Amino acid sequence: SLLSATASGGLAGLAAGLAESLQDLTATEDVLTYSTLLSAAAKSNEVNEVNEILERMTRASVRKDLVTYNISISAQASAPSTQEARHLFKQMIEDTIQPDAVSYTALMNVFVAHRQLADAEYLLEDMTTNSVCPDERTFGCLLNGYAHCETDPDGAAEKARGLFAKMEESNLQPGVIQYNQLLAVLANAPTTKRKDTEQLLYKMVDSSIAPSQLTLRTLGRILGATAVKRLTADLGIAVAEAPRRGRSADNSDFEVSGSTSSESNNSNNCRNSSNNNNPEEQEILDLAREKRLQRASRSALTSSSKVKRKLRQLHDLTVENIGYPRVAATFG
């Protein structure tokens, strides 16, 4: 319909104007119509308009459904406080509508946006109590909150590690976005151990998850340019010199101008990307894992750095060797 098309285009004002023309035809304004209007207003971050549409629903005696509540709660992330989001969540339960994972994640995102991490953590516990299974977006939302914790970055890093482990225990496969969110938390913690951070990159490759540009940039903040250059060489991710742009954690220039995988610009879009690798990308990951096993075997046979360096040269692997666009990381 014209109303749906207008809403999908993000033209919240025009969609609302069309709805006003239906005021004399109240029966036409059903829950689907209002959900469409709410979606348009939410996409435009028009939280006041969202609340006005909700009030109009009440006046028209149109009962809200799960989708209506989820959209309305999610929109409250841009509100000046969490009061309305809390009210909507409570009202949903009073209307005998069982919140699902989307409902909890939407409210959690509101708490994270307002730096109320304790309330966000409680929601995760409440999901378990009410037998609602969190998904990747739920865990990613809380990880994102820890990444912006300024009062206790070391404590946030510890919680983030535990949350990441809990996600894996829940049989959810973290994607590149969840790994990047965890790395962002660790980058802010002064006590982060370099070895643990390196192991995260190895774990990504072992899980068939290709690191993105953001992965390498964040690793540069933690380990420094030299260490990231070594890691990318060990894993078969090619590095190259390029014009200076920015500074890394060890004051060396660092830039990534390519990536071995695509990543969403929305940090909260925590979809599992491990199943989206194309054949060429999967071949890169397989070869990288094989090279890592070879490197581990060489380390077990001898501790001589000279021998290991020679063997690495003999078994050198670059992305260009198999016809995939080169990943260029610049180190000064």
C-alpha angles and dihedrals in degrees: 000000000000090000093054092046091051092050094048088054091058093243094141095164094053092046091051090049091054090051091053088059088060095058091105090051099056093162089063092058099082128162092274091057092051093045089055091051092046091051092052093049093046092051088053091049089239097150093166090055090049090056092047091053090051090052090050089052090055093049090049091049092237110156116231119234134201094275092049092053094045093052092045094049093047091053091059091075087089093046119109091246142011094245098101093044090053090048093051092049091050091046090052091057091045088054087057092247111142111225113234131202090280091054093051093044092049092053091043090054089053090053091047091049089055093043093246096140096159090062091046090052091049090054090057090053091046090055090059091047091053095043094247111145115223117225134207092279091055094053092041091053092057092043088055089053092054089051089063096045107122101169099064112009094167091051090047090052091053091049091047092054090050092047091050090051090048090052091055091046087056089062091250115138110223114228131210091276093057090048090050091049091052091048089051090056092048091048090062095049115090093206096053110136117231093217093056091050093051090050090057090061091049089048091053092055092045088053092053092250114137115217115243132216089268091052092058093043092053092046087053089058091053105035104022129239098286095054093047090050089054093047094049090050092050091050096045097253106139121231128199141178117262138163115299116265124162131341132268130221092272092047092256120129113260132181136157113205099176141032139212091220142023120253132193117248089223107086091200093056092096101178120156105256098182091092094051099070113126119226094264092048091048089052089054091052093047092050091046091053090048091051091050090054090049090051091050091050092051091051090053093051098049141001093210108124090199093058092045091051092052093048091049089054091051092050097038113159126194132174090239091062091071099038100256122135109273120254105223118200116176124212125179 
